[in-house]
């Protein structure tokens, strides 16, 4: 009998699927379907790794409350882990995130506190500053994915090796975004150790500070964007941004229309950050003059964006159609 003892054992070993009906120039493009994790996103991987590491290091004890600052998916991964291990969970998230994520978190037993999305790091109402302060005041365990080495470790130990094995080492480029920096650093580091000339391509929403930094070494002021869980107004502590040797700035319009196209043409329902990644991957593929094997991530399920990305009215209101 091939059964899992619990839902956490189902995390990882997600399939790789080829893109067939979108123009990828001379290249083959593959999506790693992270939306098939039990919590619906790639963040399940880091949730289980960060909690296991905290328990192992004695930072998290039975009965402790876990708190995290998240765009939603890390919170959902943590809710999965917290529920199965019996920890109370408090989530602090910016108010621009989809209502589906908030409802989903509450349904899984988490307490959700929403805070301003129009302020930057250093402001008391910035979601990460607020989570750190609440943890300090209440003696809670602050996971802090942006500075937690177990975030990187999860991808170095699982996602990176899976991609390498699934492609039989035949991979020329990997395209990812930065929210916390865990995927770029963990997967990027692993792939470069196997193949030193693999291209590590950053997909970044227009308005984020990272694309100008990678492509031109420019330090710019952050703008705003609607894609969730991707792009930054600072370089997270765990993020080795220098691993990326090329970057594409993707507008909300291009990214969200790509997410819709992936559903219509490939039958895969992805969220807004995946739209950004796949749009950048397609651009990279079309820029090539010879055949390359390219991998990117379908980071989370589009079910969380039915009121936004897959809602024509919302798309029109935001000039995205």
C-alpha positions as CSV (number, residue, x, y, z in Angstrom):
1,X,0.0,0.0,0.0
2,X,1.5,3.4,-1.0
3,X,0.0,5.8,1.4
4,X,1.2,9.0,3.2
5,X,1.2,9.1,7.0
6,X,0.2,12.8,6.9
7,X,-0.4,15.7,4.6
8,X,3.1,17.2,5.2
9,X,4.7,14.1,3.6
10,X,3.0,15.1,0.3
11,X,5.0,18.3,0.0
12,X,7.5,18.4,-2.8
13,X,8.3,16.1,-5.8
14,X,6.0,18.2,-8.0
15,X,5.8,17.4,-11.7
16,X,7.5,19.3,-14.5
17,X,5.3,20.0,-17.6
18,X,6.3,21.3,-21.0
19,X,4.7,24.5,-22.4
20,X,3.2,23.5,-25.8
21,X,0.9,26.2,-27.1
22,X,2.7,29.5,-26.2
23,X,5.5,30.8,-28.5
24,X,8.8,30.0,-26.7
25,X,11.1,30.8,-29.7
26,X,13.7,28.2,-30.3
27,X,13.6,27.0,-26.7
28,X,11.7,24.3,-24.7
29,X,10.1,25.8,-21.6
30,X,8.9,23.7,-18.6
31,X,6.8,24.6,-15.6
32,X,7.4,23.0,-12.3
33,X,3.9,22.7,-10.9
34,X,4.4,23.9,-7.3
35,X,0.7,24.6,-7.1
36,X,0.3,20.8,-6.6
37,X,1.7,21.0,-3.1
38,X,-1.1,20.3,-0.5
39,X,-1.3,23.9,0.5
40,X,-1.4,25.0,-3.1
41,X,2.0,26.7,-3.4
42,X,5.8,26.4,-3.3
43,X,5.7,28.0,0.1
44,X,4.7,24.7,1.7
45,X,8.3,23.6,1.3
46,X,9.7,26.4,3.3
47,X,6.9,26.3,5.9
48,X,7.7,22.8,7.0
49,X,11.5,23.3,6.8
50,X,11.4,26.5,8.9
51,X,9.1,25.0,11.6
52,X,11.2,21.8,11.8
53,X,14.4,23.8,12.1
54,X,12.9,26.0,14.9
55,X,11.8,22.9,16.8
56,X,15.2,21.3,16.4
57,X,17.0,24.5,17.6
58,X,14.7,24.8,20.6
59,X,13.2,28.1,19.4
60,X,9.7,26.7,19.1
61,X,8.2,24.7,21.9
62,X,4.7,23.0,22.3
63,X,2.0,25.6,22.9
64,X,4.0,28.5,21.5
65,X,2.2,30.9,19.1
66,X,3.8,31.2,15.6
67,X,3.6,34.6,13.9
68,X,4.7,35.5,10.3
69,X,4.6,38.4,7.9
70,X,3.5,37.1,4.5
71,X,1.7,37.9,1.2
72,X,-0.4,34.9,2.0
73,X,1.2,31.7,0.6
74,X,3.8,31.3,3.3
75,X,1.0,31.8,5.8
76,X,-1.1,29.1,4.1
77,X,1.9,26.7,4.2
78,X,2.4,27.5,7.9
79,X,-1.3,27.0,8.6
80,X,-0.9,23.5,7.2
81,X,2.1,22.8,9.5
82,X,0.6,24.6,12.5
83,X,-2.7,22.7,12.2
84,X,-1.0,19.3,12.0
85,X,1.4,20.1,14.9
86,X,-1.1,22.0,17.1
87,X,0.4,25.5,17.2
88,X,-1.7,28.7,17.3
89,X,-0.9,30.9,14.2
90,X,-1.0,34.7,13.7
91,X,-0.6,36.0,10.2
92,X,0.2,39.7,9.3
93,X,-0.4,40.5,5.7
94,X,-0.6,43.7,3.5
95,X,-4.1,44.8,2.6
96,X,-3.5,44.5,-1.1
97,X,-3.7,40.7,-1.0
98,X,-6.7,38.8,-2.3
99,X,-9.7,38.2,-0.1
100,X,-9.5,34.5,-1.0
101,X,-6.1,34.2,0.8
102,X,-7.6,35.9,3.9
103,X,-10.6,33.6,3.9
104,X,-8.5,30.5,3.3
105,X,-6.2,31.4,6.2
106,X,-9.1,32.0,8.6
107,X,-10.7,28.7,7.4
108,X,-7.5,26.9,8.4
109,X,-7.6,28.3,11.9
110,X,-5.1,31.2,11.6
111,X,-5.7,34.7,13.0
112,X,-5.2,37.3,10.3
113,X,-4.2,40.9,10.9
114,X,-4.1,43.1,7.8
115,X,-1.9,46.2,7.6
116,X,-1.0,48.9,5.1
117,X,0.5,48.0,1.7
118,X,1.4,51.6,0.9
119,X,4.3,51.9,3.4
120,X,7.8,50.6,3.2
121,X,10.3,48.8,5.5
122,X,10.9,50.9,8.6
123,X,7.3,52.2,9.0
124,X,5.6,50.8,12.1
125,X,2.6,49.6,9.9
126,X,4.8,47.8,7.4
127,X,3.8,44.2,7.7
128,X,7.3,42.8,8.6
129,X,7.9,45.5,11.2
130,X,4.5,44.9,12.7
131,X,5.0,41.1,12.9
132,X,8.4,41.5,14.6
133,X,7.0,44.0,17.1
134,X,4.0,41.7,18.0
135,X,6.3,38.8,18.4
136,X,8.6,40.8,20.7
137,X,5.6,42.1,22.8
138,X,3.9,38.8,23.2
139,X,6.8,36.3,23.3
140,X,5.7,34.6,20.1
141,X,7.9,32.8,17.6
142,X,8.5,35.1,14.6
143,X,9.3,32.8,11.6
144,X,10.7,35.6,9.5
145,X,11.1,34.0,6.1
146,X,13.1,37.0,4.8
147,X,16.0,36.2,7.2
148,X,15.5,32.5,7.9
149,X,18.3,30.3,6.5
150,X,15.9,27.3,6.6
151,X,14.0,29.0,3.7
152,X,17.0,28.7,1.5
153,X,17.8,25.3,2.8
154,X,14.4,23.9,1.8
155,X,15.0,24.8,-1.9
156,X,18.7,23.7,-1.8
157,X,17.7,20.3,-0.4
158,X,14.5,19.7,-2.4
159,X,13.4,22.0,-5.2
160,X,16.9,22.4,-6.8
161,X,17.7,18.6,-6.8
162,X,14.3,17.8,-8.1
163,X,14.7,20.2,-11.1
164,X,18.2,18.7,-11.8
165,X,16.9,15.1,-11.7
166,X,13.7,15.8,-13.7
167,X,15.7,17.5,-16.5
168,X,18.5,14.8,-16.3
169,X,20.9,17.8,-15.9
170,X,19.9,19.1,-19.3
171,X,19.0,22.7,-18.2
172,X,20.3,25.9,-19.6
173,X,18.3,28.5,-17.6
174,X,16.1,28.8,-14.6
175,X,13.7,31.7,-14.2
176,X,12.4,32.8,-10.8
177,X,11.2,35.8,-8.9
178,X,12.2,37.2,-5.5
179,X,9.8,37.7,-2.7
180,X,11.9,36.5,0.2
181,X,14.8,35.3,-2.0
182,X,14.7,31.7,-0.9
183,X,14.1,30.2,-4.4
184,X,16.8,32.2,-6.2
185,X,19.3,31.5,-3.5
186,X,18.5,27.9,-2.7
187,X,17.7,26.6,-6.2
188,X,20.3,29.0,-7.9
189,X,23.1,27.9,-5.6
190,X,22.3,24.2,-6.2
191,X,22.0,24.5,-10.0
192,X,25.3,26.5,-10.2
193,X,27.1,23.8,-8.2
194,X,26.0,21.2,-10.8
195,X,26.5,23.4,-13.9
196,X,28.4,26.7,-13.5
197,X,27.2,28.3,-16.7
198,X,23.4,27.9,-16.1
199,X,21.6,31.2,-16.6
200,X,19.7,32.3,-13.5
201,X,17.1,34.8,-14.7
202,X,15.2,37.1,-12.4
203,X,11.5,37.9,-13.2
204,X,10.6,41.1,-11.4
205,X,7.4,43.1,-11.4
206,X,7.9,46.7,-12.8
207,X,8.1,48.9,-9.8
208,X,10.3,46.6,-7.8
209,X,13.9,47.6,-7.0
210,X,15.5,44.3,-8.1
211,X,15.5,44.4,-11.9
212,X,17.4,47.7,-12.1
213,X,19.9,46.4,-9.5
214,X,20.6,43.1,-11.5
215,X,20.7,44.6,-15.0
216,X,22.3,48.0,-14.4
217,X,23.6,48.0,-10.8
218,X,21.1,50.9,-10.1
219,X,19.6,51.6,-6.7
220,X,16.1,53.0,-7.3
221,X,13.1,54.0,-5.2
222,X,10.4,51.3,-5.1
223,X,7.2,51.9,-7.0
224,X,4.0,49.9,-6.6
225,X,2.6,46.8,-8.4
226,X,-0.4,44.5,-8.1
227,X,1.2,41.1,-8.5
228,X,1.3,39.3,-5.1
229,X,4.2,37.8,-3.3
230,X,6.9,38.9,-5.8
231,X,9.1,41.9,-6.1
232,X,10.7,43.9,-3.2
233,X,11.4,47.4,-1.9
234,X,14.6,46.0,-0.3
235,X,17.0,43.1,-0.8
236,X,16.1,40.4,1.8
237,X,18.9,39.2,4.0
238,X,18.8,35.6,2.7
239,X,18.7,36.7,-0.9
240,X,22.0,36.3,-2.9
241,X,20.8,38.7,-5.6
242,X,24.2,38.5,-7.4
243,X,23.4,34.9,-8.4
244,X,21.0,36.4,-11.0
245,X,22.8,37.2,-14.2
246,X,19.9,38.7,-16.1
247,X,16.5,40.2,-15.2
248,X,13.2,41.1,-16.8
249,X,10.8,43.8,-15.5
250,X,7.3,42.6,-16.2
251,X,4.3,45.0,-16.0
252,X,1.2,43.9,-14.1
253,X,-0.7,43.9,-17.5
254,X,1.8,41.5,-19.2
255,X,2.1,39.2,-16.2
256,X,-1.6,38.9,-15.5
257,X,-2.5,38.4,-19.2
258,X,0.2,35.7,-19.3
259,X,-1.4,33.9,-16.3
260,X,-4.7,34.0,-18.1
261,X,-3.1,32.7,-21.3
262,X,-1.5,29.8,-19.5
263,X,-4.9,28.7,-18.3
264,X,-6.5,29.1,-21.7
265,X,-3.7,27.5,-23.7
266,X,-2.0,25.1,-21.3
267,X,-4.8,24.2,-18.9
268,X,-2.8,25.3,-15.8
269,X,-4.4,27.8,-13.5
270,X,-1.7,29.9,-11.9
271,X,-1.6,33.0,-9.8
272,X,-0.2,36.5,-10.5
273,X,3.4,35.8,-9.5
274,X,3.5,32.8,-11.8
275,X,2.3,35.1,-14.6
276,X,5.2,37.3,-14.0
277,X,7.7,34.4,-14.0
278,X,6.2,32.8,-17.1
279,X,6.1,36.1,-19.0
280,X,9.8,36.6,-18.2
281,X,10.6,33.0,-19.1
282,X,8.8,33.4,-22.5
283,X,10.7,36.7,-23.1
284,X,14.0,35.0,-22.3
285,X,13.2,32.1,-24.6
286,X,12.2,34.4,-27.5
287,X,15.5,36.3,-27.0
288,X,17.6,33.2,-27.7
289,X,19.1,32.3,-31.1
290,X,19.7,28.6,-30.3
291,X,17.7,25.9,-28.5
292,X,17.8,26.0,-24.7
293,X,16.1,24.0,-22.0
294,X,14.4,26.5,-19.7
295,X,12.6,25.9,-16.4
296,X,10.4,28.2,-14.4
297,X,7.8,27.7,-11.6
298,X,4.1,27.7,-11.4
299,X,4.3,29.0,-7.9
300,X,0.7,28.9,-6.7
301,X,-2.8,28.1,-7.8
302,X,-4.9,30.7,-9.5
303,X,-7.9,29.7,-7.4
304,X,-6.7,32.4,-4.9
305,X,-7.2,35.1,-7.5
306,X,-10.7,34.5,-8.8
307,X,-11.8,37.9,-7.5
308,X,-8.9,39.7,-9.2
309,X,-6.8,38.2,-12.0
310,X,-9.6,36.0,-13.3
311,X,-12.3,38.7,-12.8
312,X,-12.8,40.9,-15.9
313,X,-14.3,43.7,-13.9
314,X,-11.3,44.0,-11.6
315,X,-8.9,43.7,-14.5
316,X,-10.7,46.5,-16.4
317,X,-10.8,48.7,-13.2
318,X,-7.0,48.4,-13.0
319,X,-6.4,48.9,-16.8
320,X,-5.1,45.3,-17.2
321,X,-7.3,44.1,-20.0
